[in-house]
Amino acid sequence: MSGGGKFGFAGYASSVETIVPPATQSVATSSSGNYDNAFTIYQVGSTSLQFESGSGFTSGSGVATLSAATFNSRRDRSMGFGAYARNNGTGTVTYSWTLAETTAFSTGTICTIEPTCAYNQIQDNLTVNTTTPASGDPDGGVGLFVKFSSGPSALDYGVYTVKCAIIYGGTTYNTTTPTCTITFT
């Protein structure tokens, strides 16, 4: 077929959002600076007190210690986990957090009862507070938390990971998965 004909297309205006997927994504303790590939941990009872700021992490692996006597004397009954999903993509995005337990404390494990234990599917989950009125359960953070049935003892430990799936335009990008061993002294 030869010819000098021209082909044309009828166009239309569109309001389709431009989505730029993230080149990098990670779990961190802030939107920039501070500690990347890390998360924060709070002891929660009638108040919320941060005992791991992210400074105990190296290359995504953390070690945190906490006094069992102090935890028990404060009548703390849970641990909350704070994190921020860093990413450099643009467009509509959704977040799907996961707190996983590799090794559970002897008297504490991840809560499972809804609606008290539900993920906060937002980018910034750094703040962990107490519920109002104070119940000993955290309010905020990634949502799920470790609940203790009784006071822990020295040398009791648990191993936990936090990660986030970041979804852009139907495609999922997983963050790094920092891990922390928490030991009572």
Backbone as CSV, one residue per row, in Angstrom:
resi,resn,N_x,N_y,N_z,CA_x,CA_y,CA_z,C_x,C_y,C_z
1,MET,0.860,-1.150,0.000,0.000,0.000,0.000,0.909,1.215,0.000
2,SER,0.646,2.080,-0.899,1.415,3.310,-0.958,0.464,4.451,-0.797
3,GLY,1.003,5.551,-0.594,0.090,6.671,-0.518,0.645,7.799,0.289
4,GLY,0.080,8.851,0.063,0.490,10.038,0.771,-0.610,10.477,1.707
5,GLY,-1.489,9.551,2.023,-2.598,9.892,2.897,-2.136,10.199,4.306
6,LYS,-2.925,10.916,4.999,-2.639,11.259,6.382,-3.637,10.568,7.291
7,PHE,-3.116,10.129,8.406,-3.986,9.530,9.406,-4.168,10.527,10.529
8,GLY,-5.342,10.653,11.014,-5.605,11.588,12.103,-6.365,10.889,13.211
9,PHE,-6.235,11.405,14.383,-6.929,10.854,15.530,-7.715,11.953,16.209
10,ALA,-8.916,11.621,16.538,-9.725,12.574,17.296,-9.329,12.406,18.757
11,GLY,-9.032,13.462,19.433,-8.584,13.380,20.819,-9.632,13.908,21.773
12,TYR,-9.368,13.688,23.067,-10.245,14.216,24.094,-9.397,14.583,25.299
13,ALA,-9.891,15.498,26.052,-9.177,15.934,27.246,-9.382,14.908,28.354
14,SER,-8.368,14.728,29.138,-8.445,13.748,30.217,-7.890,14.354,31.499
15,SER,-8.458,13.921,32.593,-7.944,14.378,33.890,-7.275,13.224,34.628
16,VAL,-6.604,12.358,33.883,-5.925,11.217,34.468,-4.708,11.714,35.242
17,GLU,-4.584,11.238,36.462,-3.491,11.639,37.330,-2.192,10.985,36.877
18,THR,-1.115,11.738,36.887,0.195,11.192,36.577,0.755,10.550,37.833
19,ILE,1.099,9.290,37.711,1.628,8.558,38.855,3.090,8.259,38.598
20,VAL,3.932,8.675,39.514,5.352,8.368,39.443,5.653,7.437,40.605
21,PRO,5.962,6.158,40.314,6.219,5.219,41.409,7.498,5.591,42.147
22,PRO,7.595,5.151,43.391,8.770,5.488,44.184,10.008,4.756,43.687
23,ALA,11.132,5.453,43.672,12.404,4.804,43.352,12.939,4.104,44.597
24,THR,12.625,4.681,45.754,13.040,4.081,47.021,11.900,4.199,48.019
25,GLN,11.836,3.275,48.927,10.844,3.306,49.988,11.415,2.581,51.196
26,SER,11.107,3.112,52.380,11.638,2.494,53.590,10.777,2.869,54.787
27,VAL,10.955,2.119,55.855,10.352,2.426,57.146,11.376,3.275,57.886
28,ALA,10.931,4.385,58.477,11.865,5.301,59.135,11.213,5.955,60.341
29,THR,11.992,6.796,61.039,11.487,7.486,62.225,11.092,8.925,61.945
30,SER,11.136,9.337,60.689,10.668,10.662,60.283,10.616,10.703,58.758
31,SER,10.101,11.807,58.201,10.008,11.927,56.748,11.378,12.098,56.100
32,SER,12.344,12.641,56.830,13.718,12.769,56.332,14.651,12.877,57.526
33,GLY,15.927,12.609,57.308,16.884,12.670,58.412,16.623,11.564,59.415
34,ASN,17.005,11.798,60.660,16.834,10.826,61.746,17.270,9.430,61.339
35,TYR,16.458,8.415,61.605,16.876,7.036,61.406,16.055,6.357,60.315
36,ASP,16.741,5.916,59.265,16.111,5.181,58.176,16.260,3.689,58.466
37,ASN,15.339,2.877,57.963,15.323,1.432,58.225,15.258,1.161,59.730
38,ALA,14.338,1.884,60.382,14.176,1.783,61.833,12.751,2.174,62.202
39,PHE,12.347,1.874,63.437,11.052,2.306,63.957,11.198,2.650,65.428
40,THR,10.185,3.296,65.983,10.210,3.679,67.393,9.339,2.716,68.196
41,ILE,9.625,2.603,69.498,8.844,1.717,70.363,8.523,2.455,71.662
42,TYR,7.287,2.314,72.119,6.802,2.974,73.323,6.308,1.942,74.322
43,GLN,6.536,2.192,75.618,5.873,1.421,76.672,4.631,2.216,77.043
44,VAL,3.498,1.524,77.142,2.221,2.217,77.324,1.466,1.625,78.501
45,GLY,0.970,2.518,79.338,0.112,2.170,80.474,-0.827,3.329,80.667
46,SER,-0.690,4.025,81.802,-1.495,5.228,82.002,-0.914,6.400,81.215
47,THR,0.346,6.277,80.794,0.999,7.246,79.911,1.758,6.486,78.831
48,SER,2.297,7.221,77.891,3.086,6.637,76.815,4.506,7.173,76.906
49,LEU,5.504,6.288,76.932,6.890,6.694,77.076,7.743,5.972,76.032
50,GLN,8.392,6.760,75.167,9.241,6.163,74.127,10.519,5.621,74.757
51,PHE,10.864,4.350,74.450,12.128,3.809,74.949,13.070,3.416,73.820
52,GLU,12.616,3.460,72.573,13.493,3.242,71.416,13.144,4.286,70.367
53,SER,14.114,5.155,70.056,13.897,6.258,69.114,14.280,5.897,67.683
54,GLY,14.899,4.730,67.507,15.452,4.345,66.216,16.965,4.344,66.262
55,SER,17.533,4.927,67.328,18.990,5.021,67.454,19.643,3.655,67.689
56,GLY,18.872,2.675,68.134,19.413,1.338,68.390,19.471,0.459,67.155
57,PHE,19.185,1.031,65.968,19.180,0.265,64.722,20.455,0.516,63.921
58,THR,20.973,-0.529,63.298,22.078,-0.445,62.347,21.714,-1.334,61.170
59,SER,21.680,-0.752,59.974,21.372,-1.494,58.745,20.077,-2.293,58.863
60,GLY,19.062,-1.701,59.498,17.750,-2.328,59.586,17.575,-3.324,60.707
61,SER,18.591,-3.490,61.544,18.506,-4.428,62.661,18.694,-3.657,63.967
62,GLY,17.765,-3.833,64.905,17.817,-3.073,66.142,17.843,-3.938,67.376
63,VAL,18.375,-3.357,68.451,18.394,-3.993,69.760,17.929,-2.938,70.753
64,ALA,16.888,-3.256,71.510,16.366,-2.333,72.517,16.252,-3.073,73.839
65,THR,16.562,-2.368,74.923,16.418,-2.965,76.253,15.489,-2.092,77.079
66,LEU,14.859,-2.737,78.032,13.877,-2.073,78.869,13.877,-2.770,80.229
67,SER,13.854,-2.008,81.302,13.846,-2.570,82.652,12.487,-3.193,82.956
68,ALA,12.484,-4.474,83.288,11.238,-5.155,83.668,10.670,-4.534,84.939
69,ALA,11.525,-4.189,85.894,11.062,-3.596,87.155,10.367,-2.261,86.901
70,THR,10.939,-1.429,86.044,10.332,-0.134,85.719,9.021,-0.325,84.964
71,PHE,9.035,-1.214,83.975,7.830,-1.497,83.197,6.697,-1.936,84.121
72,ASN,7.010,-2.845,85.035,5.998,-3.362,85.954,5.573,-2.334,87.000
73,SER,6.512,-1.519,87.513,6.155,-0.523,88.531,5.295,0.596,87.949
74,ARG,5.480,0.891,86.666,4.648,1.904,86.007,3.275,1.335,85.628
75,ARG,3.113,0.049,85.825,1.880,-0.655,85.451,1.626,-0.578,83.951
76,ASP,2.734,-0.558,83.170,2.599,-0.606,81.719,2.091,-1.982,81.327
77,ARG,1.276,-2.015,80.299,0.689,-3.280,79.879,0.803,-3.546,78.386
78,SER,1.470,-2.644,77.663,1.596,-2.868,76.226,2.772,-2.090,75.644
79,MET,3.109,-2.403,74.394,4.132,-1.696,73.634,3.530,-1.277,72.312
80,GLY,3.728,-0.016,71.957,3.267,0.507,70.678,4.446,0.779,69.769
81,PHE,4.222,0.702,68.466,5.282,0.841,67.470,4.968,2.013,66.545
82,GLY,5.915,2.942,66.424,5.735,4.106,65.566,6.629,4.014,64.344
83,ALA,6.131,4.472,63.197,6.927,4.422,61.969,6.392,5.406,60.940
84,TYR,7.245,5.740,59.998,6.897,6.626,58.887,7.282,5.914,57.604
85,ALA,6.390,5.875,56.613,6.677,5.230,55.325,7.310,6.257,54.388
86,ARG,8.628,6.206,54.258,9.333,7.115,53.345,9.206,6.606,51.919
87,ASN,8.914,7.513,51.013,8.906,7.176,49.590,8.989,8.467,48.802
88,ASN,9.443,8.371,47.565,9.590,9.574,46.764,8.701,9.548,45.525
89,GLY,7.640,8.759,45.552,6.704,8.723,44.440,5.703,9.860,44.547
90,THR,4.956,10.073,43.482,3.909,11.087,43.497,2.618,10.487,42.972
91,GLY,1.514,11.090,43.313,0.213,10.605,42.875,-0.547,10.015,44.034
92,THR,-1.718,9.480,43.745,-2.548,8.874,44.778,-1.860,7.615,45.291
93,VAL,-1.773,7.521,46.585,-1.060,6.407,47.197,-1.858,5.892,48.386
94,THR,-1.763,4.593,48.635,-2.342,4.010,49.838,-1.241,3.234,50.561
95,TYR,-1.444,3.044,51.850,-0.447,2.398,52.701,-1.063,1.203,53.399
96,SER,-0.278,0.133,53.513,-0.737,-1.080,54.179,0.382,-1.578,55.100
97,TRP,0.226,-1.329,56.406,1.256,-1.647,57.392,1.146,-3.092,57.893
98,THR,2.290,-3.646,58.311,2.330,-4.968,58.936,3.297,-4.949,60.107
99,LEU,2.821,-5.382,61.261,3.672,-5.635,62.435,3.711,-7.148,62.582
100,ALA,4.910,-7.721,62.543,5.036,-9.177,62.641,5.892,-9.545,63.844
101,GLU,5.587,-10.704,64.390,6.257,-11.209,65.589,7.051,-12.449,65.196
102,THR,8.381,-12.365,65.279,9.230,-13.524,65.011,9.323,-14.391,66.258
103,THR,9.495,-13.721,67.398,9.524,-14.387,68.703,8.662,-13.564,69.656
104,ALA,7.721,-14.202,70.318,6.833,-13.495,71.249,7.431,-13.471,72.643
105,PHE,7.096,-12.428,73.409,7.433,-12.399,74.830,6.686,-13.535,75.514
106,SER,7.182,-13.987,76.679,6.509,-15.093,77.379,5.118,-14.697,77.858
107,THR,4.891,-13.412,78.174,3.575,-12.975,78.656,2.950,-11.900,77.770
108,GLY,3.519,-11.693,76.569,2.986,-10.663,75.685,3.035,-11.074,74.236
109,THR,1.997,-10.708,73.494,1.942,-11.036,72.070,1.145,-9.958,71.339
110,ILE,1.196,-9.963,70.028,0.476,-8.974,69.228,-1.023,-9.140,69.439
111,CYS,-1.696,-8.020,69.677,-3.147,-8.050,69.876,-3.845,-8.467,68.582
112,THR,-5.022,-9.054,68.725,-5.750,-9.522,67.543,-7.230,-9.159,67.561
113,ILE,-7.700,-8.521,68.611,-9.135,-8.246,68.736,-9.479,-6.896,68.137
114,GLU,-10.314,-6.903,67.100,-10.793,-5.663,66.480,-11.897,-5.088,67.360
115,PRO,-12.195,-3.825,67.408,-11.537,-2.746,66.678,-10.345,-2.169,67.422
116,THR,-10.066,-2.653,68.651,-8.937,-2.128,69.409,-7.636,-2.319,68.651
117,CYS,-7.496,-3.448,67.996,-6.272,-3.786,67.276,-6.533,-3.719,65.781
118,ALA,-6.297,-2.586,65.193,-6.487,-2.400,63.762,-5.380,-1.503,63.249
119,TYR,-4.902,-1.784,62.051,-3.827,-0.981,61.468,-4.299,0.426,61.137
120,ASN,-3.396,1.392,61.289,-3.620,2.763,60.846,-2.956,2.887,59.481
121,GLN,-3.737,2.841,58.426,-3.193,2.778,57.067,-2.925,4.176,56.509
122,ILE,-2.005,4.881,57.172,-1.587,6.210,56.732,-0.056,6.241,56.681
123,GLN,0.494,7.270,56.051,1.943,7.363,55.897,2.661,7.620,57.222
124,ASP,2.146,8.535,58.021,2.815,8.961,59.247,2.150,8.337,60.471
125,ASN,2.790,7.319,61.014,2.299,6.628,62.213,3.299,6.748,63.353
126,LEU,3.954,7.889,63.448,5.009,8.051,64.447,4.502,8.247,65.864
127,THR,3.337,8.858,66.031,2.852,9.206,67.362,2.118,8.041,68.019
128,VAL,2.546,7.690,69.211,1.884,6.662,70.012,1.472,7.311,71.326
129,ASN,0.180,7.331,71.598,-0.369,7.908,72.824,-1.095,6.831,73.611
130,THR,-1.746,7.243,74.676,-2.614,6.335,75.418,-4.055,6.616,74.995
131,THR,-4.904,5.654,75.207,-6.320,5.851,74.910,-6.929,6.767,75.957
132,THR,-8.067,7.357,75.639,-8.784,8.205,76.594,-10.146,7.582,76.836
133,PRO,-10.493,7.146,78.041,-9.634,7.122,79.222,-8.535,6.075,79.066
134,ALA,-7.450,6.248,79.803,-6.291,5.362,79.693,-6.671,3.925,80.027
135,SER,-6.439,3.028,79.077,-6.775,1.617,79.262,-5.535,0.741,79.326
136,GLY,-4.376,1.335,79.086,-3.154,0.543,79.002,-2.843,0.144,77.583
137,ASP,-3.753,0.434,76.650,-3.533,0.133,75.244,-3.093,1.404,74.527
138,PRO,-2.205,1.273,73.539,-1.784,2.454,72.798,-2.864,2.955,71.845
139,ASP,-2.777,4.220,71.531,-3.617,4.844,70.523,-2.645,5.464,69.522
140,GLY,-2.741,5.087,68.276,-1.825,5.607,67.261,-0.784,4.576,66.895
141,GLY,0.342,5.052,66.378,1.375,4.141,65.890,0.845,3.376,64.691
142,VAL,1.464,2.250,64.380,1.019,1.465,63.226,-0.337,0.811,63.478
143,GLY,-0.793,0.845,64.713,-2.129,0.315,65.029,-2.073,-0.924,65.885
144,LEU,-1.495,-1.993,65.368,-1.348,-3.190,66.197,-0.270,-2.939,67.239
145,PHE,-0.330,-3.682,68.336,0.628,-3.486,69.419,0.812,-4.792,70.162
146,VAL,1.792,-4.837,71.059,2.032,-6.017,71.891,1.320,-5.798,73.214
147,LYS,0.475,-6.738,73.573,-0.317,-6.682,74.811,0.230,-7.736,75.775
148,PHE,0.465,-7.329,77.030,0.981,-8.236,78.051,-0.152,-8.697,78.959
149,SER,-0.219,-10.003,79.214,-1.235,-10.554,80.113,-0.806,-10.417,81.568
150,SER,0.498,-10.349,81.803,1.054,-10.099,83.129,2.433,-9.485,82.941
151,GLY,3.015,-9.019,84.034,4.300,-8.342,83.955,5.407,-9.257,83.455
152,PRO,6.261,-8.737,82.577,7.395,-9.529,82.092,8.491,-9.620,83.153
153,SER,9.388,-10.557,82.973,10.514,-10.705,83.892,11.818,-10.424,83.141
154,ALA,12.885,-10.223,83.905,14.192,-9.976,83.306,14.565,-11.126,82.377
155,LEU,15.209,-10.798,81.288,15.684,-11.707,80.238,14.580,-12.156,79.277
156,ASP,13.339,-11.789,79.530,12.269,-12.073,78.570,12.523,-11.191,77.345
157,TYR,12.284,-11.736,76.154,12.523,-10.935,74.956,11.524,-11.281,73.860
158,GLY,11.403,-10.374,72.915,10.559,-10.566,71.743,11.246,-9.956,70.534
159,VAL,10.937,-10.477,69.356,11.538,-9.980,68.106,10.408,-9.561,67.177
160,TYR,10.471,-8.307,66.690,9.381,-7.725,65.907,9.892,-7.034,64.652
161,THR,9.092,-7.078,63.592,9.392,-6.379,62.352,8.224,-5.470,61.995
162,VAL,8.544,-4.374,61.321,7.532,-3.449,60.820,7.824,-3.209,59.347
163,LYS,6.790,-3.306,58.520,6.967,-2.973,57.103,5.690,-2.338,56.582
164,CYS,5.800,-1.748,55.408,4.654,-1.094,54.795,4.653,-1.381,53.304
165,ALA,3.506,-1.769,52.785,3.311,-1.885,51.345,2.733,-0.559,50.876
166,ILE,3.406,0.066,49.918,2.977,1.354,49.386,2.397,1.083,48.001
167,ILE,1.130,1.453,47.800,0.445,1.111,46.558,0.219,2.372,45.727
168,TYR,0.834,2.377,44.537,0.697,3.465,43.561,0.022,2.896,42.319
169,GLY,-1.105,3.456,41.954,-1.755,3.057,40.707,-1.939,1.554,40.550
170,GLY,-2.228,0.868,41.642,-2.473,-0.567,41.578,-1.220,-1.426,41.682
171,THR,-0.043,-0.824,41.717,1.200,-1.580,41.854,1.727,-1.405,43.276
172,THR,2.157,-2.507,43.888,2.631,-2.495,45.272,4.149,-2.463,45.323
173,TYR,4.664,-1.552,46.137,6.098,-1.439,46.394,6.292,-1.632,47.891
174,ASN,7.099,-2.624,48.271,7.310,-2.916,49.695,8.497,-2.141,50.241
175,THR,8.338,-1.639,51.451,9.434,-0.945,52.124,10.456,-1.955,52.607
176,THR,11.505,-1.434,53.166,12.443,-2.264,53.903,11.685,-2.855,55.100
177,THR,12.235,-3.869,55.733,11.578,-4.506,56.875,12.545,-4.549,58.054
178,PRO,12.673,-3.425,58.776,13.566,-3.443,59.933,13.058,-4.394,61.016
179,THR,13.997,-4.980,61.742,13.713,-5.952,62.806,14.353,-5.472,64.090
180,CYS,13.632,-5.640,65.207,14.197,-5.242,66.502,13.979,-6.352,67.539
181,THR,15.054,-6.669,68.256,14.975,-7.574,69.396,14.846,-6.714,70.646
182,ILE,13.769,-6.914,71.392,13.495,-6.141,72.596,13.696,-7.075,73.790
183,THR,14.599,-6.700,74.703,14.923,-7.549,75.856,14.660,-6.792,77.148
184,PHE,13.981,-7.445,78.087,13.805,-6.895,79.427,15.032,-7.227,80.254
185,THR,15.483,-6.245,81.022,16.654,-6.465,81.874,16.220,-6.526,83.335
